[in-house]
Amino acid sequence: MAHLFHVTSVLNRESILAHGLDWTRMGAAPGIAGSSLPEEDGVFLCRDEFEAGFFVQMNNTGGPVEVWAVADIGEEQLITSGSGFCYFPARIPRSQVTLADWRAQEPAPAWVSTPPVMARVSSTMVMPSLFLWLKGWHAPAGRRTCEPQASSPGRADQTGTPAGAIKPGTRPTNR
């Protein structure tokens, strides 16, 4: 099972080390989006480094943040919130949480604003990672859901009319 990630203020480290991830203990620092109270009854999790990078860049906590690797929770256990982000609807014990070590290892290519890093996701495993911070990057259009990715990449699992499409033979009325 792949690791999920949680992004939070460094001010929450002592609480996480003592209690794991528990939204009812929120208070040492605002949430990543800047909220002073939990937005959901659960712990927001990122499914991959790309999403973790989005939340690190979003950082509205007023200070530095850190990334925690979360083990033994599958994507199918996540719920999509009203904001379109995924959360796990229960506390996550300390035994399932490890502080990820996002240290720079070498110079970045010219098109990357920070270098590739190594992500330490457990005390015994280091996985190479290109945790890229692209200049001018913005969140992708639309909202991702917590449902698993399409079974065949490049092929839609949905039916319907593409956005902005009109029926053949019709003319736009708002010229």
BELRATA-V650063 format. One record per residue. N is the residue number from 1. RES is the residue in three letters. SS is DSSP state (H for helix, E for strand, L for the rest). PHI is phi as a letter, one per 30 degrees, with the letter a starting at -180 (* if undefined). NEAR is the number of other ideal C-beta (glycine too) atoms within 12 Angstrom. Layout:
n & res & ss & phi & near
N & RES & SS & PHI & NEAR
N & RES & SS & PHI & NEAR
This chain:
n & res & ss & phi & near
1 & MET & L & * & 15
2 & ALA & L & d & 19
3 & HIS & L & d & 31
4 & LEU & E & c & 38
5 & PHE & E & b & 42
6 & HIS & E & b & 44
7 & VAL & E & c & 40
8 & THR & E & a & 43
9 & SER & E & d & 31
10 & VAL & H & d & 23
11 & LEU & H & d & 21
12 & ASN & H & c & 34
13 & ARG & H & e & 24
14 & GLU & H & e & 16
15 & SER & H & d & 25
16 & ILE & H & d & 36
17 & LEU & H & d & 20
18 & ALA & H & d & 15
19 & HIS & H & b & 22
20 & GLY & L & i & 29
21 & LEU & E & c & 40
22 & ASP & L & b & 27
23 & TRP & H & d & 31
24 & THR & H & d & 17
25 & ARG & H & c & 22
26 & MET & L & d & 29
27 & GLY & L & l & 17
28 & ALA & L & d & 22
29 & ALA & L & a & 28
30 & PRO & L & d & 24
31 & GLY & L & d & 34
32 & ILE & L & e & 37
33 & ALA & L & d & 25
34 & GLY & L & j & 17
35 & SER & L & d & 20
36 & SER & L & c & 15
37 & LEU & L & b & 14
38 & PRO & L & e & 24
39 & GLU & L & d & 22
40 & GLU & L & b & 27
41 & ASP & L & d & 18
42 & GLY & L & l & 28
43 & VAL & E & c & 43
44 & PHE & E & d & 41
45 & LEU & L & b & 43
46 & CYS & E & c & 38
47 & ARG & L & d & 35
48 & ASP & L & a & 24
49 & GLU & H & d & 31
50 & PHE & H & d & 22
51 & GLU & H & d & 31
52 & ALA & H & e & 39
53 & GLY & H & d & 32
54 & PHE & H & e & 30
55 & PHE & H & d & 34
56 & VAL & H & d & 33
57 & GLN & H & d & 26
58 & MET & H & d & 25
59 & ASN & L & f & 25
60 & ASN & L & c & 19
61 & THR & L & d & 26
62 & GLY & L & i & 16
63 & GLY & L & a & 18
64 & PRO & L & d & 18
65 & VAL & E & b & 32
66 & GLU & E & b & 32
67 & VAL & E & c & 42
68 & TRP & E & c & 41
69 & ALA & E & d & 38
70 & VAL & E & c & 43
71 & ALA & L & c & 27
72 & ASP & L & i & 19
73 & ILE & L & b & 34
74 & GLY & L & c & 18
75 & GLU & H & e & 26
76 & GLU & H & d & 17
77 & GLN & H & d & 22
78 & LEU & L & d & 31
79 & ILE & E & c & 25
80 & THR & E & d & 23
81 & SER & L & d & 27
82 & GLY & L & d & 11
83 & SER & L & d & 21
84 & GLY & L & j & 22
85 & PHE & L & c & 33
86 & CYS & E & c & 37
87 & TYR & E & b & 34
88 & PHE & E & c & 37
89 & PRO & L & d & 21
90 & ALA & L & a & 22
91 & ARG & L & d & 25
92 & ILE & E & c & 34
93 & PRO & L & d & 20
94 & ARG & H & e & 21
95 & SER & H & d & 16
96 & GLN & H & c & 26
97 & VAL & E & b & 37
98 & THR & E & b & 31
99 & LEU & E & d & 29
100 & ALA & L & d & 36
101 & ASP & E & c & 23
102 & TRP & E & c & 33
103 & ARG & E & c & 19
104 & ALA & E & d & 19
105 & GLN & L & c & 19
106 & GLU & L & a & 14
107 & PRO & L & d & 11
108 & ALA & L & d & 19
109 & PRO & L & e & 15
110 & ALA & L & e & 9
111 & TRP & L & d & 13
112 & VAL & E & c & 21
113 & SER & L & d & 19
114 & THR & L & b & 24
115 & PRO & L & d & 20
116 & PRO & L & d & 23
117 & VAL & E & b & 28
118 & MET & E & c & 21
119 & ALA & E & c & 31
120 & ARG & E & d & 24
121 & VAL & L & c & 30
122 & SER & L & a & 21
123 & SER & L & d & 12
124 & THR & L & c & 8
125 & MET & L & b & 17
126 & VAL & E & b & 19
127 & MET & E & c & 21
128 & PRO & E & d & 16
129 & SER & E & a & 29
130 & LEU & L & c & 25
131 & PHE & L & d & 34
132 & LEU & L & d & 24
133 & TRP & L & c & 25
134 & LEU & E & d & 19
135 & LYS & L & d & 14
136 & GLY & L & i & 9
137 & TRP & L & d & 18
138 & HIS & L & b & 10
139 & ALA & L & e & 17
140 & PRO & L & d & 11
141 & ALA & L & d & 8
142 & GLY & L & i & 9
143 & ARG & L & c & 16
144 & ARG & L & d & 25
145 & THR & L & c & 21
146 & CYS & L & d & 28
147 & GLU & L & d & 17
148 & PRO & L & e & 16
149 & GLN & L & d & 16
150 & ALA & L & e & 13
151 & SER & L & d & 10
152 & SER & L & b & 8
153 & PRO & L & e & 8
154 & GLY & L & i & 8
155 & ARG & L & c & 10
156 & ALA & L & d & 12
157 & ASP & L & c & 14
158 & GLN & L & c & 12
159 & THR & L & c & 7
160 & GLY & L & k & 8
161 & THR & L & d & 11
162 & PRO & L & e & 9
163 & ALA & L & e & 9
164 & GLY & L & i & 6
165 & ALA & L & d & 10
166 & ILE & L & b & 13
167 & LYS & L & d & 8
168 & PRO & L & e & 7
169 & GLY & L & i & 5
170 & THR & L & c & 8
171 & ARG & L & c & 9
172 & PRO & L & d & 9
173 & THR & L & c & 6
174 & ASN & L & c & 5
175 & ARG & L & d & 4
